[in-house]
Structure formats: C-alpha cells, structure tokens
C-alpha cells in the first residue's frame, strides 16, 4: 500500500524546465493504486511535477526526476491527475496523466518545511500558527545526519479511513515526512491545541483528549496536557511514525498504559496533570 504526494509547478518560461516545485497535493488514503487530483489548472499550460510515495510507517521515497504534462485549451475548468505505476519488467516506476478521481478526504489547510540538513544536535522542528490546523509543532530528533528532509502537515475535511478512532473527533490530520527513515528517528513529537469551546460542547475535561494515529487501525498515543490559555488547551504526544492522525476524546479515559505513564510522570515530577486529573482517568477507565 502506498500514499502518493506529487509536487508540482507551472512552467514559468517557455523551454525552461522548472526544478523548484512550489505546490503539492496528497492522497489521504493508502492503497495499491494511488491517485491525486490537481485542481485549478490553467488551460494550455505546461506543468512540471515529481512524485513522493510513502508507506504506512511514513517512510517516503522521493523521485528526483521531473515529469511534465500540458493542459488542453479546454482544460481551464477541469482537473488533471497524476498516478504512480510500476514497470512489470523491473525497470522502475513511471508517471502518467489519468482522469481526476474524487479523494476520500481533502486538505483544508497545510504547512510544510524543508531542511537541507538535520543533525543530532539540531532537531527538525516545524512550528505552525494556523487556526485551521490543530497541530502547532512537529519536532523530529535524529540519531544521524540526514539531508533534504521535508515534513508536511495537513488538516483534513473528513475522516480519511473507513473506521473512526472515537465518536468525538475534533480534527483529522495527515503528517508525512520525506528523505528520513524511521530508523534514523530517535524521537518524534507532535504538539497540538484544542479549543476550550469544543471541549465544553462535547462535555469533555481538559485531560480527556488523545491523539490517535492510523496504521492498519486507529491507535491512541500517550498524550499529555502541556498548558492552556484563554481559548485553547495545549497537548503533546510522541509518535513512532507519521501517517493519518486524529485529535479526539480519550476512549474511556485512556488505555491502562496511558494511565500508568501518567502516574509515573506525576511521581517523576514531569507531568502537567494533577492528582485529580489522574483519578478522573482511572474512574473513566473503570466506567465510573
């Protein structure tokens, strides 16, 4: 199964190949025949693109070859799609234009950052300040120096999967990485925020929020409340990889492992939860 991420740019000068691609679109569903629609294209224009393909664990393969296609004269109100296909002779992958397909979920807003070099002494950190994206920061610590790393964060308009993590979800997201293997990552952290108004509307306490990640199913990540301001509550979670995520209500107050981690952090003096918050989690776990 693969996830397709084409990066594209219109031709700026006739006869010049554009190698600085400034736009991107992402398929949000993992499958064996990935397709991405590129909308808002201009008629009679040449577009250049390349493709990044990622697996469930967020391992991505970046294609450095730049491909191109030209829209027809009547293409101003239509979309063009790019898809990834492999050669049966083992000669490598190719890219071809195919009819547009309706994605299961589309991006509401996005943010991305590229680092020429990431070292163990200088983690890759992208800080986001967009009201339509719940994630405020993604930080990746590496064990060895890596180059040309890219991290992309997108908020989605709907659930990209067929199953729900929980009944109350604030936002679905997609986080992807390029040119960095999971084996090179020592620690990956996602910081995010949830409006207090949403918590109130859903009868949730400030400690009743969990970040979920999708691999073959939705899995809760150990989530810690890190602070709050007048309008939002801030949280943080470590993740073993990148793919689709969901910010939602804690299922039954969190798993037993989350509760144990919360108790350990409380006695270590590193927890932002109070003793009453932990008691509430234990009560919710047992249905009290």
Secondary structure by P-SEA (a helix, b strand, c coil): cbbbbbbbbcccccccccccccccccccccccbbbbbbccccccbbbbbbbbbbcccccccccccccccccccccccbbbbbbbbbbccccbbbbbbccbbbbccccccccccccccccccccbbbbbbcccccccbbbbbbcccccbbbbbbbbbccccccccccccccccbbbbbcccccccccbbbbbbcccaaaaaaaccccccbbbbbbccccccccccccccccccccbbbbbccccbbbbccccccccaaaaaaaaaaaaaccccccaaaaaaaaaaaacc
